[in-house]
Amino acid sequence: MKKTGWIILGVIVVLVLWVFSGYNGLVEKQEQATTELANVQTQYQRRADMMPQLAKIVKAYAKHEKETFEAVTKARAAVGQVKLDASNLTEAKLKEYTAAQGELANAFSKLMVVAEKYPELKASENFKSLQIQEEGTENRISEARRKYNDAVQAYNQTARKMPTALIAGIFNFQTMPKFEAAAGAEKAPDLDL
């Protein structure tokens, strides 16, 4: 084989290795982002699972707060209706999911306002325990969302930067949406019951 043949072969080998490396890097970052999305969903599910127990305790003390309990039930049902699929994640679907979670958080806030009206409820050990767990869950949700957004940022940057963008285009790696603050999040919610 002539010297030119070896050079061409070397260039082809380097290009193939570069494509493999770029592709594997994209897959790794995409998997990290989808794993973080699953972690976010786990934390949201934890909150949804706590709601019936908390509502039951509050309901025992505040039997006439029917509207608040209906709002909690409705919000929890709405959360169960919206599913995220990491392989087909769109910005619209992520916003719909976030909106449903926001409704559940709002219903929970109203439930806490109801609880404030009942000193004997606030003194209940079961209620205190659930309140502490819920606070921890909200912190976990916030942290999981932050980690997801960090992973998506790393993935999106890799997928959009040259020369990896060429590989992303060839193998159809799409950018992923990030969690954003809900519309109106800059102002405090109205909890006037």
SULVENTA-V354002 format. One record per residue. N is the residue number from 1. PSI is psi in degrees with one decimal (* if undefined). OMEGA is omega in radians with two decimals (NA if undefined). Layout:
n = (N | N)
psi = (PSI | PSI)
omega = (OMEGA | OMEGA)
This chain:
n = (1 | 2 | 3 | 4 | 5 | 6 | 7 | 8 | 9 | 10 | 11 | 12 | 13 | 14 | 15 | 16 | 17 | 18 | 19 | 20 | 21 | 22 | 23 | 24 | 25 | 26 | 27 | 28 | 29 | 30 | 31 | 32 | 33 | 34 | 35 | 36 | 37 | 38 | 39 | 40 | 41 | 42 | 43 | 44 | 45 | 46 | 47 | 48 | 49 | 50 | 51 | 52 | 53 | 54 | 55 | 56 | 57 | 58 | 59 | 60 | 61 | 62 | 63 | 64 | 65 | 66 | 67 | 68 | 69 | 70 | 71 | 72 | 73 | 74 | 75 | 76 | 77 | 78 | 79 | 80 | 81 | 82 | 83 | 84 | 85 | 86 | 87 | 88 | 89 | 90 | 91 | 92 | 93 | 94 | 95 | 96 | 97 | 98 | 99 | 100 | 101 | 102 | 103 | 104 | 105 | 106 | 107 | 108 | 109 | 110 | 111 | 112 | 113 | 114 | 115 | 116 | 117 | 118 | 119 | 120 | 121 | 122 | 123 | 124 | 125 | 126 | 127 | 128 | 129 | 130 | 131 | 132 | 133 | 134 | 135 | 136 | 137 | 138 | 139 | 140 | 141 | 142 | 143 | 144 | 145 | 146 | 147 | 148 | 149 | 150 | 151 | 152 | 153 | 154 | 155 | 156 | 157 | 158 | 159 | 160 | 161 | 162 | 163 | 164 | 165 | 166 | 167 | 168 | 169 | 170 | 171 | 172 | 173 | 174 | 175 | 176 | 177 | 178 | 179 | 180 | 181 | 182 | 183 | 184 | 185 | 186 | 187 | 188 | 189 | 190 | 191 | 192 | 193)
psi = (137.8 | 165.5 | -41.1 | -39.2 | -41.3 | -37.9 | -46.0 | -44.4 | -42.0 | -43.2 | -42.3 | -43.6 | -44.6 | -43.6 | -43.3 | -43.5 | -38.3 | -42.8 | -45.2 | -44.8 | -46.5 | -44.3 | -48.2 | -35.8 | -41.6 | -43.7 | -43.9 | -46.7 | -36.4 | -42.7 | -38.1 | -43.5 | -42.7 | -31.8 | -42.8 | -35.3 | -43.0 | -37.0 | -38.6 | -47.5 | -36.2 | -42.9 | -38.5 | -39.0 | -38.0 | -44.5 | -45.1 | -36.3 | -29.1 | -25.5 | -49.3 | -39.3 | -44.3 | -44.1 | -38.1 | -42.0 | -46.3 | -39.5 | -35.8 | -30.9 | -27.8 | 66.8 | -26.8 | 8.5 | 46.9 | -43.6 | -40.4 | -43.2 | -36.1 | -38.6 | -40.2 | -46.3 | -44.9 | -44.4 | -40.8 | -38.7 | -40.6 | -38.2 | -39.0 | -21.8 | -26.7 | 117.3 | 142.4 | 136.9 | 111.6 | -28.0 | -14.9 | 52.5 | 120.2 | 161.2 | -37.9 | -42.7 | -40.0 | -38.9 | -40.0 | -43.3 | -46.1 | -39.7 | -43.2 | -40.7 | -34.7 | -39.1 | -39.7 | -42.3 | -39.6 | -42.6 | -38.7 | -41.2 | -41.8 | -37.4 | -39.3 | -35.6 | -41.7 | -42.7 | -33.4 | -25.6 | -13.5 | 95.2 | -34.7 | -29.2 | -45.3 | -26.1 | -13.3 | 130.9 | -38.8 | -43.2 | -45.6 | -44.6 | -46.1 | -36.0 | -41.5 | -43.7 | -39.2 | -39.9 | -43.9 | -38.2 | -42.7 | -39.7 | -40.6 | -39.6 | -46.9 | -44.7 | -39.8 | -40.0 | -40.3 | -44.6 | -39.8 | -48.7 | -38.2 | -44.0 | -40.4 | -39.4 | -46.2 | -43.6 | -50.4 | -39.8 | -43.6 | -43.3 | -24.5 | -15.7 | 144.9 | 144.0 | -2.0 | -25.8 | -31.5 | -44.6 | -42.4 | -40.4 | -42.1 | -42.3 | 13.2 | 44.7 | 115.1 | 150.5 | 157.1 | 146.8 | 156.1 | 158.1 | 137.1 | 163.5 | 144.7 | 150.9 | 130.7 | 4.9 | -17.7 | -15.3 | 149.7 | 143.0 | 149.9 | 111.7 | 22.5 | 111.5 | *)
omega = (-3.13 | -3.13 | 3.13 | 3.12 | 3.12 | 3.12 | 3.12 | 3.11 | 3.11 | 3.12 | 3.12 | 3.13 | 3.13 | 3.13 | 3.12 | 3.11 | 3.12 | 3.12 | 3.12 | -3.12 | 3.13 | 3.13 | -3.13 | 3.08 | 3.10 | 3.13 | -3.13 | -3.13 | 3.10 | 3.11 | 3.09 | 3.14 | -3.13 | 3.07 | 3.11 | 3.07 | 3.10 | 3.10 | 3.09 | -3.13 | 3.11 | -3.13 | 3.07 | 3.12 | 3.09 | 3.13 | -3.13 | 3.13 | 3.14 | -3.03 | -3.11 | -3.13 | 3.13 | 3.13 | -3.14 | 3.13 | -3.13 | -3.12 | 3.14 | -3.13 | -3.00 | -3.02 | -3.06 | -3.14 | -3.03 | -3.09 | 3.13 | -3.13 | 3.08 | 3.12 | 3.11 | -3.13 | 3.14 | -3.13 | 3.13 | 3.10 | 3.13 | 3.11 | 3.14 | -3.11 | -3.05 | -3.14 | 3.07 | 3.09 | -3.06 | -3.12 | -3.14 | -3.06 | 3.11 | 3.12 | 3.13 | 3.14 | 3.12 | 3.10 | 3.10 | 3.12 | -3.14 | 3.12 | 3.12 | 3.11 | 3.09 | 3.09 | 3.11 | 3.11 | 3.11 | 3.10 | 3.11 | 3.12 | 3.12 | 3.10 | 3.12 | 3.09 | 3.08 | -3.12 | 3.14 | -3.11 | -3.01 | -3.11 | -3.14 | 3.08 | 3.14 | 3.13 | -3.12 | -3.13 | 3.10 | 3.14 | 3.13 | -3.14 | 3.13 | 3.13 | 3.10 | 3.11 | -3.13 | 3.09 | 3.09 | 3.12 | 3.11 | 3.08 | 3.12 | 3.11 | 3.14 | -3.14 | 3.13 | 3.10 | 3.12 | 3.13 | 3.09 | 3.14 | 3.09 | -3.14 | 3.11 | 3.11 | 3.13 | 3.12 | -3.11 | 3.11 | 3.13 | -3.10 | -3.08 | -3.12 | 3.06 | 0.08 | -3.11 | 3.10 | 3.09 | 3.12 | 3.12 | 3.12 | -3.13 | -3.07 | 3.03 | 3.01 | -3.12 | 3.05 | -3.10 | 3.11 | 3.10 | 2.98 | 3.08 | 3.08 | 3.12 | 3.09 | -3.14 | -3.11 | -3.11 | 3.10 | -3.11 | 3.12 | 3.09 | -3.11 | -3.12 | 3.12 | NA)
